[in-house]
Amino acid sequence: MSHTIVNPSELHDPVRFGYSHVAETSGGLVFIAGQYASDGNGEVPTADFAEQVRLSLANLRTALRAVGLDYEHVVQLRTYIVDHDLAKLEILGRHIGEIWGGEPPTQTLNGVAALALPGMKFEIDAIAVRP
């Protein structure tokens, strides 16, 4: 199965960090790398957890749209929360509900001690399927 790499110009350049944003297979599977609250330079612009979740999900949508997809094509999420607790889970659940309503994709949440960059509190990656 062949694949195509896509790095949308609307997102930061990930190659300097050693990855790409999107890989689409010839079989219709689309893998979205971990998206976080990054600005155009790959820096984390806010310390607020809820805002990081919101920005991460917006970046996820940007990555999906770069290959002609959107949230409804996502079948699996993996989320990573630094110092996970129930308050953060509620914030995440609220954002997921706003996007996917009562039928969210499958999701695995991982509580972690740290993420790739200082200040990162949240990261999300996804698998989508082209219809």
DOSEZA-644737 format. One record per residue (C-alpha): chain; residue in one letter; residue number from 1; x negated, y negated, z. Coordinates in pm, 1 decimal, always signed. Example, Ala and Ser with C-alpha at 12.3 -4.5 7.8 and 13.67 -1.06 7.14 Angstrom:
rec chain->A resn->A resi->1 x->-1230.0 y->+450.0 z->+780.0
rec chain->A resn->S resi->2 x->-1367.0 y->+106.0 z->+714.0
***
This chain:
rec chain->A resn->M resi->1 x->+0.0 y->+0.0 z->+0.0
rec chain->A resn->S resi->2 x->-150.7 y->-334.3 z->-101.7
rec chain->A resn->H resi->3 x->-108.9 y->-655.7 z->+91.2
rec chain->A resn->T resi->4 x->-130.3 y->-1031.4 z->+49.0
rec chain->A resn->I resi->5 x->-268.8 y->-1275.5 z->+305.4
rec chain->A resn->V resi->6 x->-98.9 y->-1613.0 z->+348.0
rec chain->A resn->N resi->7 x->-217.8 y->-1906.1 z->+559.6
rec chain->A resn->P resi->8 x->+43.9 y->-2183.1 z->+534.5
rec chain->A resn->S resi->9 x->-102.3 y->-2531.7 z->+505.9
rec chain->A resn->E resi->10 x->+154.1 y->-2654.5 z->+763.5
rec chain->A resn->L resi->11 x->-22.0 y->-2447.7 z->+1032.2
rec chain->A resn->H resi->12 x->-379.3 y->-2479.0 z->+1157.6
rec chain->A resn->D resi->13 x->-656.7 y->-2297.6 z->+972.0
rec chain->A resn->P resi->14 x->-685.9 y->-1965.0 z->+1157.6
rec chain->A resn->V resi->15 x->-988.7 y->-1834.2 z->+970.8
rec chain->A resn->R resi->16 x->-1228.2 y->-2020.5 z->+1201.7
rec chain->A resn->F resi->17 x->-1075.1 y->-1815.4 z->+1485.5
rec chain->A resn->G resi->18 x->-1114.0 y->-1489.9 z->+1288.9
rec chain->A resn->Y resi->19 x->-760.5 y->-1411.5 z->+1169.5
rec chain->A resn->S resi->20 x->-487.7 y->-1499.7 z->+918.2
rec chain->A resn->H resi->21 x->-129.9 y->-1603.8 z->+990.3
rec chain->A resn->V resi->22 x->+63.7 y->-1370.2 z->+759.1
rec chain->A resn->A resi->23 x->+4.4 y->-1037.3 z->+586.5
rec chain->A resn->E resi->24 x->+274.8 y->-911.7 z->+352.4
rec chain->A resn->T resi->25 x->+263.2 y->-553.5 z->+228.5
rec chain->A resn->S resi->26 x->+382.1 y->-434.2 z->-111.6
rec chain->A resn->G resi->27 x->+637.0 y->-223.7 z->+80.4
rec chain->A resn->G resi->28 x->+814.0 y->-532.4 z->+215.4
rec chain->A resn->L resi->29 x->+674.6 y->-538.2 z->+569.8
rec chain->A resn->V resi->30 x->+550.3 y->-876.9 z->+685.2
rec chain->A resn->F resi->31 x->+318.7 y->-911.8 z->+983.2
rec chain->A resn->I resi->32 x->+295.7 y->-1248.7 z->+1155.1
rec chain->A resn->A resi->33 x->-10.1 y->-1303.6 z->+1372.7
rec chain->A resn->G resi->34 x->+24.5 y->-1442.9 z->+1722.9
rec chain->A resn->Q resi->35 x->+171.3 y->-1790.6 z->+1704.9
rec chain->A resn->Y resi->36 x->+117.8 y->-2031.7 z->+1990.1
rec chain->A resn->A resi->37 x->+187.0 y->-2397.6 z->+2060.2
rec chain->A resn->S resi->38 x->-80.1 y->-2519.1 z->+1820.6
rec chain->A resn->D resi->39 x->-118.6 y->-2852.7 z->+1653.6
rec chain->A resn->G resi->40 x->-276.3 y->-2899.0 z->+1310.3
rec chain->A resn->N resi->41 x->-622.9 y->-2844.0 z->+1456.0
rec chain->A resn->G resi->42 x->-534.4 y->-2528.9 z->+1648.4
rec chain->A resn->E resi->43 x->-536.3 y->-2712.0 z->+1981.3
rec chain->A resn->V resi->44 x->-267.1 y->-2667.6 z->+2249.0
rec chain->A resn->P resi->45 x->-86.3 y->-3004.8 z->+2272.2
rec chain->A resn->T resi->46 x->+114.8 y->-2947.8 z->+2591.8
rec chain->A resn->A resi->47 x->+84.4 y->-2770.8 z->+2925.9
rec chain->A resn->D resi->48 x->+462.9 y->-2731.0 z->+2962.2
rec chain->A resn->F resi->49 x->+563.1 y->-2363.0 z->+2930.8
rec chain->A resn->A resi->50 x->+907.6 y->-2426.1 z->+2780.0
rec chain->A resn->E resi->51 x->+760.8 y->-2662.4 z->+2522.3
rec chain->A resn->Q resi->52 x->+492.3 y->-2406.4 z->+2437.6
rec chain->A resn->V resi->53 x->+763.1 y->-2146.7 z->+2374.1
rec chain->A resn->R resi->54 x->+956.5 y->-2390.4 z->+2153.9
rec chain->A resn->L resi->55 x->+649.4 y->-2487.2 z->+1950.5
rec chain->A resn->S resi->56 x->+536.5 y->-2125.1 z->+1916.8
rec chain->A resn->L resi->57 x->+875.2 y->-2024.3 z->+1778.6
rec chain->A resn->A resi->58 x->+868.3 y->-2320.6 z->+1538.8
rec chain->A resn->N resi->59 x->+526.0 y->-2204.5 z->+1416.7
rec chain->A resn->L resi->60 x->+664.0 y->-1852.0 z->+1376.7
rec chain->A resn->R resi->61 x->+938.3 y->-1991.5 z->+1154.6
rec chain->A resn->T resi->62 x->+681.9 y->-2185.5 z->+949.3
rec chain->A resn->A resi->63 x->+483.4 y->-1865.2 z->+895.6
rec chain->A resn->L resi->64 x->+797.5 y->-1674.9 z->+794.1
rec chain->A resn->R resi->65 x->+909.8 y->-1946.2 z->+553.7
rec chain->A resn->A resi->66 x->+567.9 y->-1942.3 z->+385.8
rec chain->A resn->V resi->67 x->+668.8 y->-1604.6 z->+239.3
rec chain->A resn->G resi->68 x->+1035.5 y->-1688.7 z->+180.8
rec chain->A resn->L resi->69 x->+1172.0 y->-1534.6 z->+501.7
rec chain->A resn->D resi->70 x->+1329.3 y->-1667.8 z->+821.4
rec chain->A resn->Y resi->71 x->+1415.6 y->-1557.4 z->+1173.1
rec chain->A resn->E resi->72 x->+1689.5 y->-1318.1 z->+1057.2
rec chain->A resn->H resi->73 x->+1428.4 y->-1101.5 z->+883.9
rec chain->A resn->V resi->74 x->+1236.8 y->-1035.0 z->+1208.1
rec chain->A resn->V resi->75 x->+1274.9 y->-682.1 z->+1343.9
rec chain->A resn->Q resi->76 x->+1014.8 y->-684.4 z->+1620.4
rec chain->A resn->L resi->77 x->+856.9 y->-940.2 z->+1851.8
rec chain->A resn->R resi->78 x->+566.7 y->-908.2 z->+2089.6
rec chain->A resn->T resi->79 x->+535.5 y->-1184.0 z->+2344.9
rec chain->A resn->Y resi->80 x->+250.2 y->-1266.7 z->+2578.6
rec chain->A resn->I resi->81 x->+302.8 y->-1477.1 z->+2889.8
rec chain->A resn->V resi->82 x->+24.4 y->-1594.9 z->+3119.6
rec chain->A resn->D resi->83 x->+117.9 y->-1541.9 z->+3485.4
rec chain->A resn->H resi->84 x->+456.2 y->-1397.9 z->+3388.8
rec chain->A resn->D resi->85 x->+745.0 y->-1443.2 z->+3632.0
rec chain->A resn->L resi->86 x->+1125.7 y->-1441.6 z->+3618.7
rec chain->A resn->A resi->87 x->+1148.5 y->-1817.1 z->+3564.4
rec chain->A resn->K resi->88 x->+937.1 y->-1786.5 z->+3249.2
rec chain->A resn->L resi->89 x->+1141.7 y->-1486.4 z->+3135.7
rec chain->A resn->E resi->90 x->+1458.4 y->-1694.8 z->+3166.5
rec chain->A resn->I resi->91 x->+1304.9 y->-1972.3 z->+2957.3
rec chain->A resn->L resi->92 x->+1199.5 y->-1723.9 z->+2690.7
rec chain->A resn->G resi->93 x->+1540.5 y->-1555.5 z->+2696.9
rec chain->A resn->R resi->94 x->+1714.2 y->-1889.4 z->+2647.9
rec chain->A resn->H resi->95 x->+1500.5 y->-1972.3 z->+2342.1
rec chain->A resn->I resi->96 x->+1544.7 y->-1623.7 z->+2193.4
rec chain->A resn->G resi->97 x->+1921.2 y->-1651.3 z->+2246.8
rec chain->A resn->E resi->98 x->+1934.5 y->-1988.5 z->+2071.2
rec chain->A resn->I resi->99 x->+1774.2 y->-1833.2 z->+1763.2
rec chain->A resn->W resi->100 x->+1907.7 y->-1476.5 z->+1748.3
rec chain->A resn->G resi->101 x->+2221.6 y->-1498.8 z->+1962.0
rec chain->A resn->G resi->102 x->+2349.2 y->-1164.4 z->+2087.9
rec chain->A resn->E resi->103 x->+2138.9 y->-955.5 z->+1847.5
rec chain->A resn->P resi->104 x->+1773.2 y->-1034.8 z->+1911.5
rec chain->A resn->P resi->105 x->+1500.9 y->-824.7 z->+1751.9
rec chain->A resn->T resi->106 x->+1322.4 y->-558.9 z->+1951.2
rec chain->A resn->Q resi->107 x->+1068.7 y->-714.9 z->+2184.6
rec chain->A resn->T resi->108 x->+783.3 y->-611.5 z->+2405.9
rec chain->A resn->L resi->109 x->+678.6 y->-866.7 z->+2667.2
rec chain->A resn->N resi->110 x->+325.0 y->-849.7 z->+2799.4
rec chain->A resn->G resi->111 x->+223.7 y->-1035.0 z->+3114.0
rec chain->A resn->V resi->112 x->-140.3 y->-1135.6 z->+3076.0
rec chain->A resn->A resi->113 x->-409.0 y->-1310.8 z->+3278.9
rec chain->A resn->A resi->114 x->-521.1 y->-1533.4 z->+2991.8
rec chain->A resn->L resi->115 x->-485.8 y->-1589.7 z->+2617.8
rec chain->A resn->A resi->116 x->-735.3 y->-1691.4 z->+2347.8
rec chain->A resn->L resi->117 x->-766.4 y->-2064.2 z->+2420.9
rec chain->A resn->P resi->118 x->-766.9 y->-2274.1 z->+2736.3
rec chain->A resn->G resi->119 x->-419.5 y->-2403.2 z->+2812.5
rec chain->A resn->M resi->120 x->-232.4 y->-2133.5 z->+2620.1
rec chain->A resn->K resi->121 x->+54.2 y->-1998.7 z->+2831.3
rec chain->A resn->F resi->122 x->+255.6 y->-1823.6 z->+2559.8
rec chain->A resn->E resi->123 x->+200.4 y->-1640.5 z->+2231.5
rec chain->A resn->I resi->124 x->+435.2 y->-1449.5 z->+2001.8
rec chain->A resn->D resi->125 x->+375.0 y->-1221.7 z->+1704.4
rec chain->A resn->A resi->126 x->+630.1 y->-1058.0 z->+1478.6
rec chain->A resn->I resi->127 x->+707.7 y->-797.2 z->+1218.5
rec chain->A resn->A resi->128 x->+963.8 y->-888.8 z->+953.9
rec chain->A resn->V resi->129 x->+1115.5 y->-694.4 z->+665.9
rec chain->A resn->R resi->130 x->+1180.3 y->-835.4 z->+322.3
rec chain->A resn->P resi->131 x->+1538.2 y->-749.5 z->+216.4
***
